[in-house]
Amino acid sequence: MLKRWFVGDPLKTAQAAHERLSKRLALAVFSSDALSSVAYATEEILLVLTLAGTAVVAASIPISLSIVGLLAILTMSYRQIIFEYPSGGGAYIVAKSNLGEWPGLTAAASLMIDYVLTVAVSVAAGIAAVTSAVPELLPHREALCIAAIVTVLVVNLRGVRESGKVFAVPTYLFIGMLLIMLGSGFLKMLLGGGAATPPPPSPAGVAEPLTVFLILRAFSSGCTALTGVEVISNGVTAFKKPESKNAALTMLGMAAILATLFMGISVMAYHYGIVPKEDETVVSQIARATFGTGALYYLVQGSTMLILVLAANSAFAGFPRLASLLARDGYMPHQMAMMGDRLVFSNGIIILGVFSCLLIVLFQGDTHALIPLYAVGVFLSFTLSQAGMVKRWRIKKGPHWRHKLAVNGAGAVATAAATLVIASTKFSHGAWIVIVLVPLLIALFLAIHRHYQAVSEQVSLSRDHRPPRPSRNVVLIPIGGVNRAVVRAVDYARSRGGDVRAVMVSVDKEETALTEIQWAQWGCGVPLIVLPSPYRSILGSLLEYIESILEKEPDNWVTVVLPEILPARWWQNILHNQRALLLKAALLFKDRVILTDVPFHLTR
């Protein structure tokens, strides 16, 4: 009942077509990560530049322009991938099908890490927007972050279309409020003659000199604005028909909005002379400078908080789909490929939520502590997908293949350069963690794949000969006394046929003698085997007896029929011994041993 209240009633498989998204809803579901990153991307650029003093913040404008140029290249590249892979062309599929297993798994591992970071960073940044407006909440940011993640998780478990409806309003409210803020700011610039306000003077001394490395580091921090760009290409099948056309148009719209908001915030931050503060975000400072502290300021902060928290939805849309593709190919547990009651990959959604909460706890919900880990994985996956498309065009050719090759080639070169810059400049600040985790994840994928291959080989019917058919079935009924539960188990065992025996371990001579007398009356002719146990080890004696049967009769089955009393209420289980449970655990992995439970249900 509780699950139905939170998640909703199950949906039929036939309803999957009706759960598909229009372009308007898809923009909210798949683009919230990319769009929300404008709330902190400019701030991350300024955080690095101000290490060389506030006088160099003007460099944020050309850095932002270069990132927008990279966005344009990625948008054109991924549009081509969308049309070439209409069933979903994420980095894993493109890299694996064109470059091979290892590049594909590298792309998958990179993206999975990035999806977890997306949730943690987005939610932490969203809560930072709240604490900027209400500083009294700062000590509670971890709890607020975890509550926000759980909320987004539950909404996603309700289904793709329903989550799209929930997230559409905050997404478009955020876009609208930022456009109003930027429009008002630019109008003030024009009316004021466009003179920029100088930033406040730097504290005595600067942390670092202005070098090429510092500029590259600022660029790598700003590249967080591009995370989430690939999510639409992963989810093409979630769009209404024609899927590829709708996905490509949505990607264009997302890129245009992202570029406008990102450049607008960078220009306004420079115009107002804004530098990052410990207790207030850059967007909050721009909104305060534009609107004062009235209702519009709080509306900007509220919508920013909502979009940042809900930006985690892009990861909740992408991670489960990627996990399902890996599971389908045998690189993750098969359960990840199974859809839940609401036609979503519930297992992937829950796992993503758990790991994201762990990250929040480990980094205490601090956005600036999480950012250095961000973007390395996603840019590595960008590079692999673009390189895969380059190889595809060279082999496949087809109409306009040289033009397509040039677009994806430019994307591969640009993202490869960005990957090297991000990895090198952020390495000592935490990026090394991602670089270490990627090969560990690949090793896990390969281990899972080897296991499934071994299982497939061992259970396959195409092997040389049929397994030998057991000649006899020995049925054992472990008992500790004679009661209605035991008699029921005896009746069941006799109905199945075979060599039926009751087995009792003698730990008390008087109880054993009483049981033998009762068995003569109630045992229905089934022989009772009494096993001595000088050390009172019931489980050990039973296992030794079973082993002796298996050794003497290697072609036979041994079926253990367990009479088990089940209490009427769950808490009553602690009042009964767990002998049956221990025996199940001991016998579960033994070859040619079958366990059959015969429950006897108590009524009170």
C-alpha positions as CSV (number, residue, x, y, z in Angstrom):
1,M,0.0,0.0,0.0
2,L,2.8,2.4,0.9
3,K,4.6,1.6,-2.3
4,R,1.5,2.3,-4.4
5,W,1.0,5.6,-2.6
6,F,4.5,6.8,-3.4
7,V,5.0,5.2,-6.8
8,G,1.5,4.7,-8.2
9,D,-0.3,1.7,-9.7
10,P,1.5,-0.6,-12.1
11,L,1.5,0.2,-15.8
12,K,0.9,-2.4,-18.5
13,T,3.6,-3.1,-21.0
14,A,1.2,-2.0,-23.8
15,Q,1.1,1.5,-22.2
16,A,4.8,2.1,-22.9
17,A,4.0,4.0,-26.1
18,H,1.8,6.4,-24.2
19,E,4.6,7.1,-21.7
20,R,6.8,8.7,-24.4
21,L,7.7,12.4,-24.2
22,S,6.9,15.4,-26.3
23,K,9.7,17.9,-27.1
24,R,8.4,20.2,-24.4
25,L,8.5,17.5,-21.7
26,A,11.7,16.0,-23.0
27,L,13.5,19.3,-22.6
28,A,12.6,19.3,-18.9
29,V,13.5,15.6,-18.4
30,F,16.8,15.4,-20.4
31,S,18.1,19.0,-20.4
32,S,17.7,20.0,-16.7
33,D,21.3,19.0,-16.0
34,A,22.9,21.0,-18.8
35,L,20.7,24.0,-18.3
36,S,21.1,24.1,-14.5
37,S,24.9,24.0,-14.8
38,V,24.8,27.7,-15.8
39,A,24.1,28.4,-12.1
40,Y,27.6,27.4,-11.1
41,A,29.8,27.2,-14.2
42,T,30.6,30.9,-14.3
43,E,31.2,30.9,-10.6
44,E,33.8,28.0,-11.0
45,I,35.6,30.1,-13.7
46,L,35.8,33.1,-11.4
47,L,36.9,31.0,-8.4
48,V,40.0,30.0,-10.3
49,L,40.7,33.4,-11.9
50,T,40.5,35.3,-8.7
51,L,43.4,33.3,-7.4
52,A,45.5,35.6,-9.5
53,G,43.6,38.7,-8.2
54,T,40.3,40.3,-9.1
55,A,41.8,42.4,-11.8
56,V,42.0,39.4,-14.2
57,V,38.3,38.4,-14.0
58,A,37.8,39.9,-17.5
59,A,39.4,36.7,-18.8
60,S,36.1,35.0,-17.9
61,I,34.5,36.4,-21.1
62,P,36.9,34.8,-23.7
63,I,36.9,31.6,-21.6
64,S,33.1,31.5,-21.6
65,L,33.1,32.1,-25.4
66,S,35.5,29.2,-26.0
67,I,33.2,26.9,-24.0
68,V,30.2,28.1,-26.0
69,G,32.2,27.2,-29.2
70,L,32.8,23.8,-27.8
71,L,29.1,23.4,-27.1
72,A,28.3,24.2,-30.7
73,I,30.7,21.5,-31.9
74,L,29.2,19.0,-29.5
75,T,25.7,19.9,-30.5
76,M,26.3,19.3,-34.2
77,S,28.2,16.1,-33.4
78,Y,25.5,14.6,-31.2
79,R,22.8,15.5,-33.7
80,Q,24.5,13.3,-36.2
81,I,24.7,10.5,-33.6
82,I,21.0,10.8,-32.9
83,F,20.1,10.3,-36.6
84,E,22.6,7.5,-37.0
85,Y,21.6,5.6,-33.8
86,P,17.8,6.1,-33.6
87,S,17.5,3.4,-30.9
88,G,19.8,5.4,-28.6
89,G,23.3,6.4,-29.4
90,G,25.0,7.1,-26.1
91,A,28.8,7.0,-25.8
92,Y,28.8,3.4,-24.7
93,I,26.9,2.1,-27.8
94,V,28.8,4.3,-30.2
95,A,32.3,3.5,-28.8
96,K,31.6,-0.3,-28.4
97,S,30.1,-0.8,-31.8
98,N,32.9,1.2,-33.6
99,L,36.0,1.0,-31.4
100,G,35.5,-2.2,-29.5
101,E,34.8,-3.6,-26.1
102,W,37.4,-1.7,-24.0
103,P,36.7,1.8,-25.4
104,G,32.9,1.1,-24.9
105,L,33.4,0.0,-21.3
106,T,35.7,3.0,-20.7
107,A,32.9,5.3,-22.0
108,A,30.3,3.5,-19.9
109,A,32.4,3.7,-16.7
110,S,33.1,7.4,-17.2
111,L,29.5,8.2,-17.8
112,M,28.3,6.2,-14.8
113,I,30.7,8.0,-12.5
114,D,29.6,11.3,-14.0
115,Y,25.9,10.6,-13.5
116,V,26.5,10.0,-9.8
117,L,28.4,13.2,-9.6
118,T,25.7,15.0,-11.5
119,V,23.2,14.2,-8.9
120,A,25.5,15.1,-6.0
121,V,26.7,18.4,-7.6
122,S,23.3,19.6,-8.8
123,V,21.6,19.0,-5.5
124,A,24.5,20.5,-3.5
125,A,24.4,23.6,-5.7
126,G,20.6,23.8,-5.4
127,I,20.8,23.7,-1.6
128,A,23.6,26.3,-1.9
129,A,21.1,28.6,-3.6
130,V,18.7,28.2,-0.7
131,T,21.4,28.8,1.9
132,S,22.5,31.9,0.0
133,A,19.0,33.3,0.5
134,V,18.5,31.8,4.0
135,P,21.9,31.5,5.7
136,E,20.4,29.9,8.8
137,L,19.9,26.7,6.8
138,L,23.6,26.3,6.1
139,P,24.3,23.9,9.0
140,H,21.6,21.5,7.7
141,R,22.7,21.4,4.1
142,E,23.6,17.6,4.1
143,A,20.2,16.6,5.4
144,L,18.5,19.0,2.9
145,C,20.6,17.5,0.0
146,I,19.7,13.9,1.0
147,A,16.0,14.8,1.3
148,A,16.1,16.4,-2.2
149,I,17.7,13.3,-3.7
150,V,15.1,11.0,-2.2
151,T,12.3,13.3,-3.5
152,V,13.7,13.2,-7.1
153,L,14.2,9.4,-6.8
154,V,10.6,8.8,-5.8
155,V,9.3,11.0,-8.6
156,N,11.4,9.1,-11.1
157,L,10.1,5.8,-9.8
158,R,6.6,7.0,-10.8
159,G,7.5,6.9,-14.5
160,V,9.1,9.0,-17.3
161,R,6.1,11.0,-18.4
162,E,5.0,11.8,-14.9
163,S,8.4,13.0,-13.9
164,G,8.4,15.1,-17.0
165,K,5.2,16.8,-16.0
166,V,6.6,17.4,-12.5
167,F,9.9,18.9,-13.7
168,A,8.5,20.9,-16.6
169,V,7.2,23.8,-14.5
170,P,10.4,24.4,-12.5
171,T,12.6,24.1,-15.7
172,Y,10.6,26.7,-17.6
173,L,10.3,28.9,-14.6
174,F,14.1,28.9,-14.2
175,I,14.6,29.6,-17.9
176,G,12.1,32.4,-17.8
177,M,13.4,34.0,-14.6
178,L,17.0,34.0,-15.8
179,L,16.0,35.5,-19.1
180,I,14.1,38.2,-17.3
181,M,17.1,38.8,-15.0
182,L,19.6,39.0,-17.9
183,G,17.2,41.1,-20.0
184,S,16.8,43.6,-17.1
185,G,20.5,43.6,-16.5
186,F,21.4,44.3,-20.1
187,L,18.7,47.0,-20.2
188,K,20.4,48.7,-17.2
189,M,23.7,48.3,-18.9
190,L,22.4,50.1,-22.0
191,L,20.8,52.9,-20.0
192,G,23.8,53.3,-17.9
193,G,26.2,53.6,-20.8
194,G,27.5,50.0,-20.4
195,A,30.3,50.9,-18.0
196,A,31.4,48.0,-16.0
197,T,31.7,48.1,-12.2
198,P,35.2,47.3,-11.1
199,P,35.5,44.3,-8.9
200,P,36.5,44.8,-5.3
201,P,40.2,44.9,-4.7
202,S,42.0,41.7,-4.0
203,P,43.2,40.9,-0.5
204,A,46.9,41.6,0.2
205,G,48.8,39.4,-2.2
206,V,47.5,36.8,-4.7
207,A,47.5,33.1,-4.3
208,E,48.9,32.4,-7.8
209,P,50.3,34.3,-10.8
210,L,48.2,34.6,-14.0
211,T,49.6,31.8,-16.1
212,V,48.5,29.7,-19.1
213,F,48.0,26.8,-16.7
214,L,45.6,29.0,-14.5
215,I,43.6,30.0,-17.6
216,L,43.4,26.3,-18.7
217,R,42.3,25.4,-15.2
218,A,39.5,28.1,-15.3
219,F,38.5,26.7,-18.7
220,S,38.3,23.2,-17.3
221,S,36.2,24.4,-14.4
222,G,33.8,26.2,-16.7
223,C,33.4,23.1,-18.8
224,T,31.0,21.8,-16.2
225,A,28.5,23.8,-18.2
226,L,28.6,21.1,-20.8
227,T,27.8,18.1,-18.6
228,G,24.5,16.5,-19.5
229,V,24.7,17.5,-23.2
230,E,24.9,13.8,-24.2
231,V,21.8,12.7,-22.2
232,I,19.3,13.3,-25.1
233,S,21.3,11.0,-27.4
234,N,21.0,8.2,-24.8
235,G,17.2,8.6,-24.6
236,V,16.1,8.9,-28.2
237,T,13.6,6.0,-27.7
238,A,11.8,8.0,-25.0
239,F,10.6,10.6,-27.5
240,K,7.4,10.5,-29.5
241,K,7.6,9.6,-33.1
242,P,9.5,10.6,-35.2
243,E,12.0,10.0,-32.4
244,S,15.2,11.1,-34.1
245,K,13.8,14.3,-35.4
246,N,12.2,15.3,-32.1
247,A,15.4,14.4,-30.2
248,A,17.5,16.5,-32.6
249,L,15.2,19.5,-32.3
250,T,15.2,19.2,-28.5
251,M,19.0,19.2,-28.6
252,L,19.1,22.3,-30.7
253,G,16.7,24.1,-28.3
254,M,18.7,23.0,-25.3
255,A,22.0,24.2,-26.8
256,A,20.6,27.6,-27.7
257,I,19.1,28.2,-24.2
258,L,22.3,26.9,-22.5
259,A,24.6,29.2,-24.6
260,T,22.4,32.3,-24.0
261,L,22.1,31.8,-20.2
262,F,25.8,30.9,-19.7
263,M,27.2,33.8,-21.7
264,G,24.6,36.2,-20.2
265,I,25.6,35.3,-16.6
266,S,29.3,35.6,-17.5
267,V,28.8,39.0,-19.0
268,M,26.6,40.2,-16.2
269,A,29.1,39.0,-13.5
270,Y,31.8,41.0,-15.2
271,H,29.6,44.0,-15.6
272,Y,28.7,44.1,-11.9
273,G,32.2,43.3,-10.8
274,I,31.1,40.2,-9.0
275,V,33.5,37.8,-7.4
276,P,32.6,34.5,-5.7
277,K,31.7,34.6,-2.0
278,E,31.7,31.8,0.6
279,D,28.2,32.4,1.6
280,E,26.5,33.6,-1.6
281,T,26.5,32.3,-5.1
282,V,27.3,34.4,-8.2
283,V,23.7,34.1,-9.6
284,S,22.4,35.3,-6.2
285,Q,24.7,38.3,-6.4
286,I,23.6,39.1,-10.0
287,A,19.9,38.8,-9.0
288,R,20.4,41.0,-6.0
289,A,22.2,43.7,-8.1
290,T,19.5,43.5,-10.7
291,F,16.3,43.3,-8.6
292,G,17.4,44.2,-5.1
293,T,16.0,41.9,-2.4
294,G,12.4,41.9,-3.5
295,A,10.1,39.2,-4.7
296,L,11.9,38.8,-8.1
297,Y,15.2,38.1,-6.3
298,Y,13.6,35.3,-4.2
299,L,11.8,34.0,-7.3
300,V,15.2,33.7,-9.1
301,Q,16.7,32.0,-6.1
302,G,13.8,29.7,-5.7
303,S,13.7,28.7,-9.4
304,T,17.5,28.2,-9.3
305,M,17.2,25.9,-6.3
306,L,14.4,23.9,-8.0
307,I,16.2,23.5,-11.3
308,L,19.5,22.5,-9.6
309,V,17.8,19.9,-7.5
310,L,15.7,18.7,-10.4
311,A,18.8,18.7,-12.6
312,A,19.6,15.4,-11.0
313,N,16.6,14.1,-13.1
314,S,18.8,14.1,-16.2
315,A,21.1,11.6,-14.4
316,F,18.1,9.6,-13.2
317,A,17.0,9.4,-16.8
318,G,20.5,8.5,-18.2
319,F,22.0,6.2,-15.6
320,P,19.3,3.6,-15.5
321,R,19.2,3.4,-19.3
322,L,22.9,3.0,-19.6
323,A,22.9,0.4,-16.8
324,S,20.2,-1.5,-18.7
325,L,22.3,-1.5,-21.9
326,L,25.3,-2.8,-19.9
327,A,23.1,-5.5,-18.3
328,R,21.7,-6.5,-21.7
329,D,25.3,-7.1,-22.9
330,G,26.2,-9.0,-19.7
331,Y,28.4,-6.3,-18.0
332,M,26.0,-5.6,-15.1
333,P,23.6,-7.7,-13.2
334,H,20.6,-8.7,-15.3
335,Q,18.2,-7.2,-12.8
336,M,19.3,-3.7,-14.1
337,A,17.7,-4.5,-17.5
338,M,14.3,-5.2,-15.9
339,M,11.6,-2.5,-16.0
340,G,9.7,-1.9,-12.8
341,D,5.9,-1.5,-12.3
342,R,5.9,2.0,-13.8
343,L,7.9,1.1,-17.0
344,V,11.2,2.6,-15.7
345,F,14.4,0.8,-14.7
346,S,13.7,1.0,-11.0
347,N,16.9,-0.8,-9.9
348,G,19.1,1.7,-11.6
349,I,17.2,4.6,-10.2
350,I,17.5,3.3,-6.6
351,I,21.3,2.5,-7.0
352,L,22.0,6.0,-8.4
353,G,20.1,7.5,-5.4
354,V,22.1,5.5,-2.9
355,F,25.5,6.3,-4.3
356,S,24.6,10.0,-4.7
357,C,23.6,10.2,-1.0
358,L,26.9,8.6,-0.1
359,L,28.8,11.3,-2.0
360,I,26.9,14.0,-0.3
361,V,27.8,12.6,3.1
362,L,31.5,12.1,2.2
363,F,31.9,15.6,0.8
364,Q,29.5,17.2,3.4
365,G,27.3,18.7,0.6
366,D,30.0,21.1,-0.5
367,T,29.6,22.0,-4.2
368,H,33.2,23.3,-4.5
369,A,34.6,20.1,-3.1
370,L,32.6,18.0,-5.6
371,I,33.2,20.1,-8.7
372,P,36.9,19.1,-9.2
373,L,35.7,15.5,-9.7
374,Y,33.2,16.6,-12.2
375,A,33.5,16.7,-16.0
376,V,36.5,14.4,-16.4
377,G,34.3,11.3,-17.0
378,V,31.8,13.0,-19.3
379,F,34.5,14.6,-21.5
380,L,36.3,11.3,-21.8
381,S,33.0,9.7,-23.0
382,F,32.5,12.7,-25.4
383,T,35.9,12.0,-26.9
384,L,35.3,8.2,-27.3
385,S,31.8,8.7,-28.9
386,Q,33.2,11.3,-31.4
387,A,36.1,9.0,-32.3
388,G,33.8,6.1,-32.8
389,M,31.7,8.2,-35.2
390,V,34.9,9.2,-37.1
391,K,35.7,5.5,-37.6
392,R,32.1,4.7,-38.6
393,W,32.0,7.4,-41.4
394,R,35.4,6.2,-42.7
395,I,34.1,2.6,-43.0
396,K,30.4,3.2,-43.9
397,K,30.8,6.4,-46.0
398,G,27.4,7.1,-47.5
399,P,25.8,10.5,-48.5
400,H,27.8,13.6,-47.3
401,W,30.1,11.3,-45.3
402,R,33.1,13.7,-45.6
403,H,31.0,16.5,-44.1
404,K,29.9,14.3,-41.2
405,L,33.4,13.0,-40.7
406,A,34.7,16.6,-40.4
407,V,32.0,17.5,-37.8
408,N,32.7,14.4,-35.6
409,G,36.4,14.8,-36.2
410,A,36.3,18.3,-34.9
411,G,34.3,17.1,-32.0
412,A,36.8,14.3,-31.2
413,V,39.8,16.7,-31.4
414,A,38.1,19.4,-29.3
415,T,36.8,17.1,-26.6
416,A,40.1,15.2,-26.5
417,A,42.0,18.5,-25.9
418,A,39.4,19.5,-23.2
419,T,39.7,16.1,-21.6
420,L,43.5,16.5,-21.3
421,V,43.1,20.0,-19.9
422,I,40.5,19.0,-17.4
423,A,42.4,15.9,-16.2
424,S,45.7,17.7,-15.9
425,T,44.5,20.9,-14.2
426,K,42.1,19.1,-11.8
427,F,44.2,16.0,-11.1
428,S,45.6,17.2,-7.7
429,H,42.2,18.7,-6.8
430,G,40.3,15.4,-6.9
431,A,40.2,14.3,-10.5
432,W,42.6,11.5,-9.7
433,I,39.7,9.8,-7.9
434,V,37.8,9.5,-11.1
435,I,40.8,8.4,-13.1
436,V,41.4,5.6,-10.6
437,L,37.7,4.6,-10.4
438,V,37.3,4.2,-14.2
439,P,39.6,1.2,-14.5
440,L,38.2,-0.3,-11.3
441,L,34.7,-0.1,-12.8
442,I,35.9,-1.6,-16.0
443,A,37.4,-4.5,-14.1
444,L,34.0,-5.0,-12.3
445,F,32.2,-5.0,-15.7
446,L,34.6,-7.6,-17.1
447,A,34.3,-9.8,-14.0
448,I,30.5,-9.8,-14.3
449,H,30.8,-10.6,-18.0
450,R,33.1,-13.5,-17.3
451,H,30.7,-14.9,-14.8
452,Y,27.7,-14.7,-17.1
453,Q,29.8,-16.3,-19.9
454,A,30.8,-19.2,-17.5
455,V,27.1,-19.6,-16.5
456,S,26.0,-19.7,-20.2
457,E,28.6,-22.3,-21.1
458,Q,27.8,-24.6,-18.1
459,V,24.0,-24.5,-18.6
460,S,24.0,-24.6,-22.4
461,L,22.2,-27.6,-24.0
462,S,24.7,-27.5,-26.9
463,R,27.4,-29.3,-24.8
464,D,28.7,-32.7,-26.0
465,H,26.5,-35.0,-23.9
466,R,23.4,-34.9,-21.7
467,P,24.0,-34.8,-18.0
468,P,23.6,-38.3,-16.4
469,R,20.1,-38.9,-15.2
470,P,20.0,-39.7,-11.4
471,S,19.0,-43.3,-10.7
472,R,17.3,-42.8,-7.4
473,N,16.1,-40.0,-5.0
474,V,16.8,-40.3,-1.3
475,V,14.3,-38.1,0.6
476,L,15.4,-37.0,4.1
477,I,13.1,-35.4,6.7
478,P,15.1,-33.8,9.5
479,I,13.1,-33.9,12.8
480,G,13.6,-32.9,16.4
481,G,10.3,-34.4,17.6
482,V,6.9,-35.5,16.4
483,N,4.2,-32.8,15.8
484,R,1.6,-31.8,13.2
485,A,4.3,-29.9,11.2
486,V,6.4,-33.0,11.0
487,V,3.4,-35.2,10.0
488,R,2.6,-32.8,7.2
489,A,6.1,-32.9,5.9
490,V,6.0,-36.8,6.0
491,D,2.7,-36.8,4.0
492,Y,4.3,-34.5,1.4
493,A,7.5,-36.6,1.1
494,R,5.5,-39.9,0.7
495,S,3.4,-38.3,-2.0
496,R,6.5,-37.6,-4.1
497,G,7.9,-41.1,-3.9
498,G,11.6,-42.2,-3.6
499,D,13.5,-43.6,-0.6
500,V,11.9,-41.6,2.3
501,R,13.8,-41.5,5.6
502,A,13.3,-39.4,8.7
503,V,16.5,-38.3,10.4
504,M,16.9,-37.3,14.0
505,V,20.1,-36.2,15.8
506,S,20.2,-37.7,19.4
507,V,21.3,-35.1,21.9
508,D,19.1,-36.3,24.8
509,K,18.5,-40.1,25.3
510,E,15.1,-39.6,27.0
511,E,13.8,-37.3,24.2
512,T,15.1,-39.7,21.6
513,A,13.3,-42.6,23.2
514,L,10.1,-40.6,23.4
515,T,10.4,-39.6,19.8
516,E,10.9,-43.2,18.7
517,I,7.7,-44.3,20.5
518,Q,5.7,-41.4,18.9
519,W,7.2,-42.1,15.5
520,A,6.1,-45.7,15.6
521,Q,2.5,-44.3,15.9
522,W,2.7,-41.3,13.5
523,G,5.5,-42.1,11.1
524,C,3.4,-44.0,8.6
525,G,6.0,-46.7,8.1
526,V,8.8,-44.2,7.2
527,P,12.0,-45.4,8.8
528,L,13.6,-43.2,11.5
529,I,17.4,-42.9,11.4
530,V,18.9,-41.8,14.7
531,L,22.3,-40.1,14.4
532,P,24.6,-40.0,17.4
533,S,26.1,-36.6,18.3
534,P,28.5,-36.8,21.2
535,Y,29.2,-33.0,20.9
536,R,25.5,-32.0,20.5
537,S,26.1,-30.7,17.0
538,I,22.8,-31.2,15.2
539,L,23.7,-29.4,12.0
540,G,27.2,-31.0,11.8
541,S,25.7,-34.6,12.2
542,L,23.1,-34.0,9.6
543,L,25.6,-32.7,7.1
544,E,27.9,-35.6,7.7
545,Y,25.0,-38.0,7.0
546,I,24.1,-36.3,3.8
547,E,27.7,-36.3,2.7
548,S,28.0,-40.0,3.3
549,I,24.9,-40.7,1.1
550,L,26.4,-38.5,-1.7
551,E,29.7,-40.4,-1.5
552,K,28.2,-43.9,-1.4
553,E,25.6,-43.2,-4.2
554,P,27.2,-40.6,-6.5
555,D,24.4,-40.9,-9.1
556,N,21.5,-40.1,-6.8
557,W,19.6,-37.0,-5.7
558,V,19.2,-36.2,-2.0
559,T,16.1,-34.2,-1.3
560,V,15.8,-32.6,2.1
561,V,12.2,-31.9,3.2
562,L,12.2,-29.3,5.9
563,P,9.1,-29.1,8.2
564,E,9.1,-25.4,9.2
565,I,6.7,-23.6,11.6
566,L,5.8,-20.1,10.5
567,P,4.5,-17.7,13.1
568,A,1.4,-15.6,12.5
569,R,3.3,-12.3,13.2
570,W,6.8,-11.3,12.0
571,W,8.1,-10.5,15.4
572,Q,7.3,-13.9,16.7
573,N,10.1,-15.4,14.5
574,I,12.7,-14.4,17.2
575,L,10.9,-16.7,19.6
576,H,11.7,-19.8,17.5
577,N,15.0,-21.4,16.8
578,Q,16.4,-20.9,13.3
579,R,17.6,-24.4,12.7
580,A,15.8,-24.7,9.4
581,L,17.3,-21.4,8.2
582,L,20.8,-22.6,9.1
583,L,20.3,-25.9,7.4
584,K,19.1,-24.1,4.2
585,A,22.2,-21.9,4.2
586,A,24.5,-25.0,4.7
587,L,22.9,-27.0,1.9
588,L,22.2,-24.3,-0.7
589,F,25.5,-24.7,-2.6
590,K,25.8,-28.5,-2.4
591,D,25.5,-30.3,-5.7
592,R,22.7,-32.9,-6.1
593,V,21.0,-31.7,-2.9
594,I,17.5,-30.3,-3.3
595,L,15.8,-28.3,-0.6
596,T,12.0,-28.4,-0.1
597,D,10.3,-26.3,2.5
598,V,6.9,-27.6,3.9
599,P,5.5,-24.7,5.9
600,F,3.1,-25.1,8.8
601,H,1.3,-21.7,9.4
602,L,0.4,-20.8,12.9
603,T,-2.9,-18.8,13.3
604,R,-2.0,-16.8,16.5
